[in-house]
């Protein structure tokens, strides 16, 4: 059968764009359909604008600390509208870059909603397109629990476009997005409370990092309330919001921000037309080559629910392009030793096993830990401290995990990720000459175990 395209990609996020561009560079006829955001969640309502807002929030601390270095900054003010407008301009610039990347690669770009009709057909604005392969890369969407008054809450989708900074904010959740936005709102000047239904946020991270972040956020003035959850939201006559908690308490706020997870974005996708199998968590089930239960349809990124990080979606997109159109260069995606960062204030970053995971896997663990005041803060009134931690296998000397909380943690951890990927031992860390004076040198100067 002659198809209109060799590959039709639904979704122009990070993974979809990568797959489309490289498939086209390998000689395939490729189309991409995107109805919402060129560049996907990451570029528009995710990683990129979030980090820009984090930078904005951190300036409050920088201005406050400048006096220790001889700078007098009188009358400093913050304007939320300016921050959002400048962020919008940067995102528009990036949207244009993504559009040009696709077009310049020879990809047919359809900026409209796409719906699956059958195993080889996609409908876009009433027109049918056929393809030998269809790739689903529609990403995720924020999830808000079904509670009375949920329509009064916002998510990250709306937070990036708020007209003004709320005076009082309740952030609900305990993962990346919750702690990052709690830091953003607080840093920009809002009275911020973070509510999490569990004992301690950032589940899945090393316990030392979780405790450290809790202590540092409290020192900065964020009101952390654990074992707390909202059961009802009511809008009052003055447009403020009243949240009723499980324990019967009530809290008033001008904005209630939910970061309680994301679901795969299947809305209007037409999955029912081709009977694609889902796994027990509700994500699209795929094999090692990203094929779904329908052989001609593949899926990558957040819709498959493996590791929901932008760089992972990029790697999956590349793998699909190579597998389909340049198999001689294909290699599987390695999901081991993936580094990640949380742009809370302070930042967290991690790669490899946590102490808890290492013990659970049966390793005889040796721990190295350093807590210190960052050099930049020594001439200021700031009480912030950094944490660095290595988890080492005592029998093989292999470094199993590397964890950090503190300034530029993500930048530092990228280098540590290369070392762990290469299988570095603690001896190699010890034999590496540090760069002085830096925080990063702590990772190669920790000599005395702090625990086993």
Order of alpha helices (4+ residues) and beta strands (2+ residues): beta-alpha-beta-alpha-alpha-alpha-beta-beta-beta-beta-beta-alpha-beta-alpha-beta-alpha-beta-beta-beta-beta-beta-beta-beta-alpha-beta-beta-alpha-beta-beta-beta-alpha-alpha
